[in-house]
Amino acid sequence: MESKNSYQELISFGHKLLMTSNLEEGLSLISEYLIDITGAMRCSIFLYNKESDELWTVLATGIGKIKISSKEGIVGYVFKSEEAIIENDVRSNPYFFKEVDNGSGYETINVLACPIFNSRNELIGVLELLNKLDGFKEDNLQFIKLFTNFISSFIELEPHYPRDN
């Protein structure tokens, strides 16, 4: 991942995201962009539902909606710890939740997962990238940390964003 080029592409991406007309179009754009720029094969955005204490996907490329406890899987670990991680061998990670793979038939090999915070610095979800052929690197993680800050306002401002009332 070449940083200078990546950040220039991020600015261009931001302009496109601002021009989207709805959440679904924006999420699709986010997924396409991240897969293209990082080399990951899949992208998911999990949002937190406080009432049920679950994480659910508003975006999950290649699979239907996923709903898990906020304590399950690498995504749950990232959510609870509020720390981004790279795991290039998920089978050796004690937090890996293989039931999603078992149910979908997809094999997760490596993961990059990063918490998403809203404008009040409250944790609202997790962005997850799967299966980069040569594994995720530290520069991928640094870029995704910046990127989650970039897209959090888009997610938060959408009318479908779950709000506590």
C-alpha positions as CSV (number, residue, x, y, z in Angstrom):
1,M,0.0,0.0,0.0
2,E,1.7,3.2,-1.2
3,S,0.8,5.9,1.3
4,K,0.9,9.0,-0.9
5,N,-1.2,7.4,-3.6
6,S,-3.6,6.0,-0.9
7,Y,-4.2,9.3,0.7
8,Q,-4.8,11.0,-2.7
9,E,-7.3,8.3,-3.5
10,L,-8.9,8.8,-0.1
11,I,-9.6,12.5,-1.0
12,S,-11.2,11.4,-4.3
13,F,-13.2,8.7,-2.5
14,G,-14.5,11.3,0.0
15,H,-15.8,13.4,-2.8
16,K,-17.7,10.4,-4.3
17,L,-19.1,9.5,-0.9
18,L,-20.4,13.0,-0.4
19,M,-22.3,12.7,-3.7
20,T,-24.1,9.4,-2.7
21,S,-27.8,9.6,-2.3
22,N,-28.3,6.9,0.3
23,L,-26.7,4.6,2.9
24,E,-26.7,1.5,0.6
25,E,-25.0,3.3,-2.2
26,G,-22.4,4.8,0.2
27,L,-21.7,1.4,1.9
28,S,-21.2,-0.2,-1.5
29,L,-18.8,2.6,-2.4
30,I,-16.9,2.1,0.9
31,S,-16.6,-1.7,0.3
32,E,-15.4,-1.4,-3.3
33,Y,-12.9,1.3,-2.3
34,L,-11.4,-0.7,0.6
35,I,-11.2,-3.9,-1.3
36,D,-9.5,-2.1,-4.2
37,I,-7.0,-0.1,-2.1
38,T,-6.1,-2.8,0.5
39,G,-6.3,-6.0,-1.6
40,A,-8.7,-7.6,0.9
41,M,-11.3,-10.0,-0.5
42,R,-14.2,-9.0,1.7
43,C,-15.3,-6.0,3.8
44,S,-17.8,-5.8,6.6
45,I,-19.1,-3.0,8.8
46,F,-20.7,-4.1,12.1
47,L,-22.8,-1.6,14.1
48,Y,-23.7,-2.0,17.7
49,N,-27.2,-2.5,19.0
50,K,-27.2,-1.4,22.6
51,E,-30.6,-2.9,23.5
52,S,-29.6,-6.5,22.4
53,D,-25.8,-6.1,23.0
54,E,-25.2,-7.4,19.5
55,L,-23.1,-6.4,16.5
56,W,-24.9,-6.6,13.1
57,T,-23.7,-5.9,9.6
58,V,-24.9,-3.0,7.6
59,L,-22.3,-4.1,5.1
60,A,-21.0,-7.6,4.5
61,T,-19.6,-8.4,1.0
62,G,-20.3,-11.8,-0.3
63,I,-22.6,-12.9,2.6
64,G,-26.0,-11.9,4.0
65,K,-26.6,-10.1,7.2
66,I,-24.5,-11.3,10.2
67,K,-25.6,-10.8,13.8
68,I,-23.4,-11.8,16.7
69,S,-23.1,-11.0,20.4
70,S,-20.8,-8.1,21.1
71,K,-18.6,-10.6,23.0
72,E,-18.1,-13.1,20.1
73,G,-15.4,-13.4,17.6
74,I,-12.5,-11.1,16.7
75,V,-15.0,-8.4,15.9
76,G,-16.4,-8.7,19.5
77,Y,-12.9,-8.6,20.9
78,V,-12.1,-5.4,18.9
79,F,-15.4,-3.9,20.0
80,K,-14.8,-4.7,23.7
81,S,-11.1,-3.7,23.7
82,E,-11.6,-0.7,21.5
83,E,-8.3,-1.6,19.8
84,A,-7.6,-2.3,16.2
85,I,-5.9,-5.6,15.3
86,I,-4.3,-7.6,12.5
87,E,-4.6,-11.3,12.7
88,N,-2.9,-13.1,9.8
89,D,-3.7,-16.6,11.1
90,V,-7.2,-16.5,12.5
91,R,-7.3,-20.2,13.3
92,S,-4.7,-19.6,16.0
93,N,-6.6,-16.7,17.5
94,P,-8.7,-17.8,20.5
95,Y,-11.4,-15.1,19.6
96,F,-12.0,-16.4,16.1
97,F,-15.7,-17.2,15.7
98,K,-15.7,-20.1,13.2
99,E,-19.4,-20.5,13.2
100,V,-19.8,-17.6,10.6
101,D,-17.4,-19.5,8.3
102,N,-19.2,-22.8,8.9
103,G,-22.5,-21.3,8.1
104,S,-21.4,-19.5,5.0
105,G,-18.9,-21.9,3.5
106,Y,-16.3,-19.1,3.3
107,E,-12.9,-19.6,4.8
108,T,-11.4,-16.7,6.7
109,I,-7.6,-16.7,6.7
110,N,-6.7,-13.3,7.9
111,V,-8.4,-10.3,9.4
112,L,-7.9,-6.6,10.0
113,A,-10.5,-5.1,12.3
114,C,-10.8,-1.6,13.6
115,P,-13.3,0.0,16.0
116,I,-15.5,2.8,14.7
117,F,-16.2,5.8,16.9
118,N,-18.9,8.5,16.4
119,S,-18.5,12.2,16.7
120,R,-18.8,12.1,20.5
121,N,-16.0,9.5,20.6
122,E,-18.5,6.7,21.5
123,L,-17.9,3.3,20.1
124,I,-20.5,2.5,17.5
125,G,-19.1,-0.5,15.6
126,V,-16.3,-2.3,13.9
127,L,-14.9,-2.3,10.4
128,E,-13.5,-5.7,9.3
129,L,-11.4,-6.7,6.2
130,L,-10.9,-10.3,5.3
131,N,-8.3,-12.3,3.4
132,K,-5.6,-10.2,1.9
133,L,-3.4,-12.6,-0.1
134,D,-0.1,-11.5,1.3
135,G,-1.5,-10.8,4.8
136,F,-2.3,-7.4,6.4
137,K,0.5,-5.1,7.3
138,E,1.0,-2.2,9.8
139,D,0.5,0.4,7.1
140,N,-2.9,-1.2,6.3
141,L,-3.9,-0.8,9.9
142,Q,-2.8,2.8,10.1
143,F,-4.7,3.7,7.0
144,I,-7.9,1.9,8.2
145,K,-7.7,3.7,11.5
146,L,-7.8,7.0,9.6
147,F,-10.5,5.6,7.3
148,T,-12.9,4.6,10.1
149,N,-12.7,8.2,11.4
150,F,-13.4,9.4,7.9
151,I,-16.5,7.2,7.3
152,S,-17.9,7.4,10.8
153,S,-19.7,10.7,10.2
154,F,-21.2,9.3,7.0
155,I,-22.6,6.4,9.0
156,E,-23.7,8.5,11.9
157,L,-25.5,11.1,9.7
158,E,-27.5,8.5,7.8
159,P,-31.2,8.2,8.8
160,H,-30.9,4.4,9.2
161,Y,-28.2,4.7,11.8
162,P,-29.4,3.2,15.1
163,R,-29.8,5.9,17.7
164,D,-30.5,5.6,21.3
165,N,-33.8,7.4,22.0
